[in-house]
Amino acid sequence: MDQNLQGWFTERSPEWPGEAFSLKVKNKLLQKQSKFQNIEIFESTNHGKVLVLDGAIQFTERDEASYQEMITFLPLNAHPNPRKVLVVGGGDGGVVRELARHPAVEEVVQCEIDEEVIEACKTHVPSMGCGFSNPKLTLHTGDGAKFLEETQEKFDIIITDASDPVVLDGTDEGTKDGPAVSLFNNEYYTKMKNRLAEGGILCSQGENMWLDAEMVVTLVRGCRKVFPVVEYAYTCTPTYTAGQIGFILCATNPATNLKEPVREWDQRTAAEMGLKYYNANVHRAAFALPTFMLQHID
Amino acid sequence: MDQNLQGWFTERSPEWPGEAFSLKVKNKLLQKQSKFQNIEIFESTNHGKVLVLDGAIQFTERDEASYQEMITFLPLNAHPNPRKVLVVGGGDGGVVRELARHPAVEEVVQCEIDEEVIEACKTHVPSMGCGFSNPKLTLHTGDGAKFLEETQEKFDIIITDASDPVVLDGTDEGTKDGPAVSLFNNEYYTKMKNRLAEGGILCSQGENMWLDAEMVVTLVRGCRKVFPVVEYAYTCTPTYTAGQIGFILCATNPATNLKEPVREWDQRTAAEMGLKYYNANVHRAAFALPTFMLQHID
């Protein structure tokens, strides 16, 4: 029953007890401790390059499109004119790479807390780090919640591409608050609302309904006190724990229907844009919650 | 990087190289070799009881509803009057359990190749094995493809709940054809067509688009030569490899729209029926394929 997984990376956490996911390592590219977290990049045998922060997989090149495209295009295609976009987090470059594909986007501002993640992805994973050469991008480093307090700018879209709020502390099975903890509470959602332009929409990494439905429901209920339109959606990313990850989407305009894209690309256009995962049907489907989740969330 | 996974069950296969999924074992309940395959049942620490055939996870109690309900209700709710149903495989009892919930079903016939799987689930996993006390059920043991040749009966629905065609052979990383191999080819689909009543619909376990898009496309293209309506759908089951599994659905009537359920239950009715996963929106969403899969399949 026991197997030898030497030479594999294994992801385990008390946040999802009793299960573990492993990827075979071909070549270790980086392991370092930044001011904020442990950063690890390796080349896997079958899933391309992999970024791990504090022991948790952030992306594999093989399936990252299912996350990066969805967290980006769900809010952008629910908005008639998403000209100015703020990205909080997203230090791997995936979201700003996706934003470069969208015809409506004129200006991108990003605030990532850990510049060493940016440098690591630019150096070791050009397929992701290429996002930082987006000519429309203004990049800041610092805490996203603080940035929202200090900026005077307004945005059509705010995307929060955060790691999990609670992370491994590096001891045997212990956890601690991670660098993204300030992005998972009602105060942060109120700060975002204050920086959204008229008709603005936000989309945040929203955790997993199979692993922590309670936390998702708490976040969604909090958002409903701040925004007239709040939805929970999800995408299927095989190498994330439980094979999927959720998003919380909020709109400032009560007439916004987040579930129905306002623009639709045919298959040829999608291919020309370089899309691998997102399309209008997948957009609509992302909001179809299973019965157990409807029973929690309604 | 390496972790101690002693006391865990780990699923690996050359069919999905470079990744492994592990569940922590609380209590081993059964391990035996039947005439057809290696059967293993254990109680996990966090996912309930788990059935493993030839090294591959068949279900965990925690998330099995996402598979059992979908393979059953997708075809049944695309059919106006699914009175008579044939189940090929499904030896764990999950599909026949779901069929007992459906108001339209009058008669269920099942043909499972391995009676030791049936006995194991009846003895050790009553939450699944309870399906066999469905009073509408007539149970046969034997090869499903052969059963289809020999029976004179016609069915409104045929569900093929098979394990994977290729399985571990018990040596280090070797594989062989499994007991379900006869259920993954065009001849089998033609045999099913011959046993479908007018307006009949079939739904088969259809492998995983992330792991083997080629095989899925080959099956779908083969079906298109036999049936006027063929669709590929999928459900998200966290403990299956890559977190999801596909279905191939075929209809004999060219006017059938498999994507649109002909009956819809409100949330209260769904709860009374004991549904945990399936609902009409999830039905529709199951057919929304990502762009990369559309590019393969169209």
Chai-1 contact restraints between the chains, C-beta under 6 A:
chainA,res_idxA,chainB,res_idxB,connection_type,confidence,min_distance_angstrom,max_distance_angstrom,comment,restraint_id
A,M1,B,F9,contact,1.0,0.0,6.0,A-B,restraint_1
A,D2,B,Q6,contact,1.0,0.0,6.0,A-B,restraint_2
A,Q3,B,T10,contact,1.0,0.0,6.0,A-B,restraint_3
A,Q6,B,D2,contact,1.0,0.0,6.0,A-B,restraint_4
A,F9,B,M1,contact,1.0,0.0,6.0,A-B,restraint_5
A,T10,B,Q3,contact,1.0,0.0,6.0,A-B,restraint_6
A,P17,B,N46,contact,1.0,0.0,6.0,A-B,restraint_7
A,G18,B,K24,contact,1.0,0.0,6.0,A-B,restraint_8
A,G18,B,S44,contact,1.0,0.0,6.0,A-B,restraint_9
A,G18,B,T45,contact,1.0,0.0,6.0,A-B,restraint_10
A,G18,B,N46,contact,1.0,0.0,6.0,A-B,restraint_11
A,E19,B,L23,contact,1.0,0.0,6.0,A-B,restraint_12
A,A20,B,S22,contact,1.0,0.0,6.0,A-B,restraint_13
A,F21,B,F21,contact,1.0,0.0,6.0,A-B,restraint_14
A,S22,B,A20,contact,1.0,0.0,6.0,A-B,restraint_15
A,L23,B,E19,contact,1.0,0.0,6.0,A-B,restraint_16
A,K24,B,G18,contact,1.0,0.0,6.0,A-B,restraint_17
A,S44,B,G18,contact,1.0,0.0,6.0,A-B,restraint_18
A,T45,B,G18,contact,1.0,0.0,6.0,A-B,restraint_19
A,N46,B,P17,contact,1.0,0.0,6.0,A-B,restraint_20
A,N46,B,G18,contact,1.0,0.0,6.0,A-B,restraint_21
A,W210,B,P238,contact,1.0,0.0,6.0,A-B,restraint_22
A,C236,B,C236,contact,1.0,0.0,6.0,A-B,restraint_23
A,C236,B,Q244,contact,1.0,0.0,6.0,A-B,restraint_24
A,P238,B,W210,contact,1.0,0.0,6.0,A-B,restraint_25
A,P238,B,A242,contact,1.0,0.0,6.0,A-B,restraint_26
A,P238,B,G243,contact,1.0,0.0,6.0,A-B,restraint_27
A,A242,B,P238,contact,1.0,0.0,6.0,A-B,restraint_28
A,G243,B,P238,contact,1.0,0.0,6.0,A-B,restraint_29
A,G243,B,G243,contact,1.0,0.0,6.0,A-B,restraint_30
A,Q244,B,C236,contact,1.0,0.0,6.0,A-B,restraint_31
A,A270,B,T291,contact,1.0,0.0,6.0,A-B,restraint_32
A,L275,B,T291,contact,1.0,0.0,6.0,A-B,restraint_33
A,K276,B,T291,contact,1.0,0.0,6.0,A-B,restraint_34
A,K276,B,F292,contact,1.0,0.0,6.0,A-B,restraint_35
A,Y277,B,P290,contact,1.0,0.0,6.0,A-B,restraint_36
A,Y277,B,T291,contact,1.0,0.0,6.0,A-B,restraint_37
A,N279,B,T291,contact,1.0,0.0,6.0,A-B,restraint_38
A,N281,B,A288,contact,1.0,0.0,6.0,A-B,restraint_39
A,V282,B,A288,contact,1.0,0.0,6.0,A-B,restraint_40
A,V282,B,P290,contact,1.0,0.0,6.0,A-B,restraint_41
A,A285,B,A285,contact,1.0,0.0,6.0,A-B,restraint_42
A,A285,B,A288,contact,1.0,0.0,6.0,A-B,restraint_43
A,A288,B,N281,contact,1.0,0.0,6.0,A-B,restraint_44
A,A288,B,V282,contact,1.0,0.0,6.0,A-B,restraint_45
A,A288,B,A285,contact,1.0,0.0,6.0,A-B,restraint_46
A,P290,B,Y277,contact,1.0,0.0,6.0,A-B,restraint_47
A,P290,B,V282,contact,1.0,0.0,6.0,A-B,restraint_48
A,T291,B,A270,contact,1.0,0.0,6.0,A-B,restraint_49
A,T291,B,L275,contact,1.0,0.0,6.0,A-B,restraint_50
A,T291,B,K276,contact,1.0,0.0,6.0,A-B,restraint_51
A,T291,B,Y277,contact,1.0,0.0,6.0,A-B,restraint_52
A,T291,B,N279,contact,1.0,0.0,6.0,A-B,restraint_53
A,F292,B,K276,contact,1.0,0.0,6.0,A-B,restraint_54
